[in-house]
Amino acid sequence: MSWYIYFLFCDQKTYYVGLTHNLVQRFNSHLNKENIGTKEFSDLDMVYYEKFETRKEAEYREKQLKGWSRAKKKALIDGDIDMLKKLSKS
């Protein structure tokens, strides 16, 4: 079974980082207000995900990403490697 980390962009202002083994089901649960971390938001967009072979790998990456700044998350989502490197040095 594959595992995924994903970013939701919530109400065009904040990123939510999550972990799942089923992206479609998990996104639908967010849209249906079944998740405490996102139920207050009215506009949710899945803007990024990464796939992993094990839950342990995905959990490690999720923890790493949750520690990142908003700017660094946006650079990753945008595929802006130069900005990501710059933000990683600071």
N, C-alpha and C positions, 0 to 999 in steps of 0.2 A: 504494500500500500504506500502511495506517495503522500507526502505532507507538504503544506504550503504556508508561507507567511504572506500576508497581504496588507496593503494600505487602503483604507477608506478615506476619502476626502469628505469631511462632514460640514454641511452648511457653508461650503466655500470658505472655511476659515481654519479648520484644524484637521490633523491627521490622526487616524486611529490605526494602530498596528495590531494584527491578530494572527492566529494560528489555526489551521484546520486541515482535515484530510479530504474535505469536499467543498470546493470553492462556491459552487452554485448553491448548494443547500445552506451554507453559512451566510452567504450574501443575502439570500432570501430571508433568513432568520433575522438579520439586521433590518431589512426593509419592513418586516412584520413586527418590529419593536419588541422582539423577544430577547434582546441582549441589553443588560443594564448599562453597559458602557456606551451605547449609541442610541438608546431609545428616546433620548431628548432631542435628537436631531431630525429635521424633516427632509433634508436633502443629502443623500448618501451616494457617492460614486466610488466604485472600486477602480483605483488608478494605478495599481502596481501589485505584482505578485512574483514570488520565486518558488521553485519546486525543489523538494529535498527527498531523498530516499528513506530517511529515518526521522522519527519524531524528535530524537535527541538533537540532530543537526538543525532541524527547524526551530526548536526551542532555543538553541544557542543563538541563532541568527535573530530571532524575535527579540531576545533580551538585548542584543547588540543594537538593533535598530531603535528600540524604545529609548535608548540612551542618547540618540542623535538629536541634534537641533532640528528645528523646522526647515532651516535653509539647507541643511545636509540631506534631509529626506527629500526635499524638492529637487535637489540636484540629481539624486539617484533616480527618482521618478522620471525626470526630464532626460536622463541619459547623458548629463553634462559631466563627463569624466574630469575635465580640467577644473571645474568648480568644486567637484567632490574632493579632488586632491588638495586644492587650496584650503577648503574648509577642514580637511583632516589634519593639516599642518598647524592650524591655529588652535 
